[in-house]
Each structure stands twice: as C-alpha cells, then as structure tokens.
Amino acid sequence: GNSVTQMEGPVTLSEEAFLTINCTYTATGYPSLFWYVQYPGEGLQLLLKATKADDKGSNKGFEATYRKETTSFHLEKGSVQVSDSAVYFCALSGGGGSEKLVFGKGTKLTVNP
Amino acid sequence: GAGVSQTPSNKVTEKGKYVELRCDPISGHTALYWYRQSLGQGPEFLIYFQGTGAADDSGLPNDRFFAVRPEGSVSTLKIQRTERGDSAVYLCASSSQGGRGLAGGSLETQYFGPGTRLLVL
C-alpha cells in the first residue's frame, strides 16, 4: 500500500539556519504530495502541496519539489525563524485512486534564537 | 469564515463505555474524513464520506467503530465498548470535493479541525 517515510526528529536549529526535512514515498499511480504543519496547541494546517511531477510547492519561505524519479518531496527553507517551531508532516493522497491522506510520522522542529 | 469544528475537545471515559465524537465540516464541503492520531505518530485514516455515503471505510480498525453523516453535513464517529488502546486524538477534515487530478492525484485540500482528545481509563 501507499506509505510515507520522513526524517526522524527532533530537529533543533538556530535562527537563520537552513532547513531540510527529507520525505520519500511509495505509491501506486500518481499521488498528490503535501506538507502539513502543526504549531504548538493548534490543529493541522496545510503548508504546501504539489500535484504532479516536477511541480514545486511553496509557502511562507518553505519549498518542496515533487521528484518522481526519486519518489521524494523534501521540505526546505533557507532561513528558519523561531516561529517555525512546529511538527511537520509529509503526506500523500490519490495514489491508486484513494482520496485519503497517508501521513509520515512527523518531524518536530525547534528553532532557537 | 468558520473552519471545521469538533466537539467535545476532550473526552474522558471508562473502558467499556460508548462514546460519540462530532464533526461540523466547513459549510458546503461535500467530502469529510476522520483520522486518528496517536502520540508521536502521524494521523491515520479511518473513514471518508462523499455526501451522505461512506466512500471508503477501510481504515476503521474493527466493528466497534462506526461513523454516520445522515444529512451530508455533520458527522458522528461512534465507538462502542471503548478500550484503553482507543485513546488518541480524533481528527476530522473536510474538502470541497473528493476530486482527482488528471494523473489521479487528489486536487482538493483537506482542512482539519482541532481534534477531540479521547482518553479511555
């Protein structure tokens, strides 16, 4: 079945550091790929998405490119801020015709001033 | 506008009891999803409704779990004979339609509610 594997956390960075959170997937067909974020005390929010190969999703300085050849969707940000501290989830949907989201286990990011 | 709401926000019950969790989706959203998130894990799919019907219930763990959406709006997740292992955060999400892109990928964003934290003692 479909699955998502993302980098184990926790990740601790200093402000303005470069961030990469790795995500790879296994899916039937052509899924859509997502990054969701969960800030402390808040619900899951969509951060960015890409619906086909080579698409780049971007939002709030974060980027991720849908790489079909490596089945990856790595999240990057050039300069993190304290306010980026949260748990980040990589997810896919639609592979094989299913509407449900399949999530990775999440990566907790802490950014220190 | 109003987002997805879930009630109660917290529920404590005893092993063997019956519980109902409610989800109010965003107005006009035809697709509704239930997920369960255990501590330190990502959300896991339970069931997906398109309108009033369950289009995919493959994630329900066993027959103690049941969900309904009788009028195509509000949904209730029902858990019978609760067990300690049912303790988790139950998340509801809605989207404007369960559509698919040309290549089969889902196009519509799922918007999540704040969740109901269930604790079974």
Chai-1 contact restraints between the chains, C-beta under 6 A:
chainA,res_idxA,chainB,res_idxB,connection_type,confidence,min_distance_angstrom,max_distance_angstrom,comment,restraint_id
A,G29,B,G104,contact,1.0,0.0,6.0,A-B,restraint_1
A,Y30,B,A103,contact,1.0,0.0,6.0,A-B,restraint_2
A,Y30,B,G104,contact,1.0,0.0,6.0,A-B,restraint_3
A,Y30,B,G105,contact,1.0,0.0,6.0,A-B,restraint_4
A,P31,B,G105,contact,1.0,0.0,6.0,A-B,restraint_5
A,S32,B,G105,contact,1.0,0.0,6.0,A-B,restraint_6
A,S32,B,S106,contact,1.0,0.0,6.0,A-B,restraint_7
A,G43,B,F112,contact,1.0,0.0,6.0,A-B,restraint_8
A,G43,B,P114,contact,1.0,0.0,6.0,A-B,restraint_9
A,L44,B,F112,contact,1.0,0.0,6.0,A-B,restraint_10
A,L46,B,T109,contact,1.0,0.0,6.0,A-B,restraint_11
A,T51,B,G101,contact,1.0,0.0,6.0,A-B,restraint_12
A,T51,B,G105,contact,1.0,0.0,6.0,A-B,restraint_13
A,K52,B,A103,contact,1.0,0.0,6.0,A-B,restraint_14
A,F89,B,G42,contact,1.0,0.0,6.0,A-B,restraint_15
A,S93,B,S106,contact,1.0,0.0,6.0,A-B,restraint_16
A,G94,B,R100,contact,1.0,0.0,6.0,A-B,restraint_17
A,G94,B,G104,contact,1.0,0.0,6.0,A-B,restraint_18
A,G94,B,G105,contact,1.0,0.0,6.0,A-B,restraint_19
A,G94,B,S106,contact,1.0,0.0,6.0,A-B,restraint_20
A,E99,B,Y48,contact,1.0,0.0,6.0,A-B,restraint_21
A,E99,B,G98,contact,1.0,0.0,6.0,A-B,restraint_22
A,E99,B,S106,contact,1.0,0.0,6.0,A-B,restraint_23
A,K100,B,F45,contact,1.0,0.0,6.0,A-B,restraint_24
A,K100,B,Y48,contact,1.0,0.0,6.0,A-B,restraint_25
A,F103,B,G42,contact,1.0,0.0,6.0,A-B,restraint_26
A,F103,B,P43,contact,1.0,0.0,6.0,A-B,restraint_27
A,G104,B,G42,contact,1.0,0.0,6.0,A-B,restraint_28
A,K105,B,Q41,contact,1.0,0.0,6.0,A-B,restraint_29
A,K105,B,G42,contact,1.0,0.0,6.0,A-B,restraint_30
A,G106,B,G42,contact,1.0,0.0,6.0,A-B,restraint_31
